[in-house]
């Protein structure tokens, strides 16, 4: 098996009456491998199954190939995230 693909997480929406307790906001992006410590633990708990599905060749029914949309488990403020495989060219842009 080859190298695991890189995964980018992006906050795409917020639903609920309160702001994110961790301070996340729409448009914020994270590299899963290098910045996961900056992501709310509740969101990371929800993210892990989707990350594994994407990294090992799976597909989420009803979602675009190479992507997975999910939300954190905080009922006060539901932050919606999009996980996506980062292609090598995107991960290492040519200068």
C-alpha positions in Angstrom: 0.0 0.0 0.0 1.3 3.5 -0.9 1.6 6.5 1.3 -1.5 7.7 3.0 -3.1 10.8 1.4 -3.0 14.1 3.2 -6.4 15.3 4.6 -7.5 18.9 4.8 -10.4 19.8 7.2 -12.4 23.0 6.6 -15.1 24.5 8.7 -18.0 25.0 6.3 -21.0 26.0 8.5 -22.2 26.7 12.0 -25.6 25.7 13.2 -27.0 26.5 16.7 -27.5 29.4 19.0 -24.0 29.8 20.4 -20.5 30.4 19.0 -18.0 27.6 19.0 -16.6 26.9 22.4 -13.1 26.3 20.9 -13.3 29.5 18.8 -13.6 27.8 15.4 -15.1 29.8 12.6 -16.4 29.3 9.0 -13.6 29.2 6.5 -10.9 28.0 9.0 -8.8 25.1 7.6 -6.5 22.6 9.2 -4.0 20.0 7.9 -5.1 16.9 9.7 -1.6 15.5 10.2 0.2 18.7 11.3 -2.5 20.8 13.0 -4.9 18.3 14.6 -4.0 19.6 18.0 -5.6 22.9 17.1 -9.0 21.2 16.4 -11.6 20.8 19.1 -11.5 17.3 20.7 -15.2 16.9 20.2 -14.8 17.6 16.4 -11.8 15.3 16.2 -13.7 12.5 17.8 -16.3 12.8 15.1 -13.7 13.2 12.3 -11.6 10.1 12.9 -14.0 7.6 11.2 -14.4 9.8 8.1 -10.6 10.4 7.9 -10.0 6.6 8.0 -12.7 6.0 5.3 -11.1 8.6 3.0 -7.5 7.5 3.6 -8.1 3.9 2.9 -10.1 4.2 -0.3 -13.6 4.4 1.0 -16.4 6.6 -0.2 -19.2 8.3 1.8 -22.6 7.5 0.2 -24.1 10.7 -1.3 -20.9 12.7 -1.0 -18.4 13.7 -3.7 -15.5 11.2 -4.0 -12.5 12.1 -1.8 -14.7 14.2 0.6 -16.7 13.7 3.7 -18.9 16.3 5.4 -19.6 15.8 9.2 -20.3 17.9 12.2 -19.1 18.0 15.8 -21.2 16.6 18.6 -21.7 19.9 20.5 -25.5 20.5 20.6 -25.1 24.2 21.6 -23.2 25.0 18.4 -22.9 22.4 15.7 -19.8 23.1 13.6 -19.9 21.5 10.2 -16.6 20.3 8.7 -15.5 19.1 5.3 -12.7 16.6 5.1 -11.0 16.2 1.8 -8.1 14.4 0.3 -5.3 16.8 -0.7 -3.7 15.9 -4.0 0.1 16.0 -4.1 0.2 19.0 -6.4 -2.1 20.9 -4.0 0.0 19.8 -1.0 3.3 20.9 -2.7 2.4 23.7 -5.0 5.0 24.5 -7.7 6.6 27.9 -7.3 
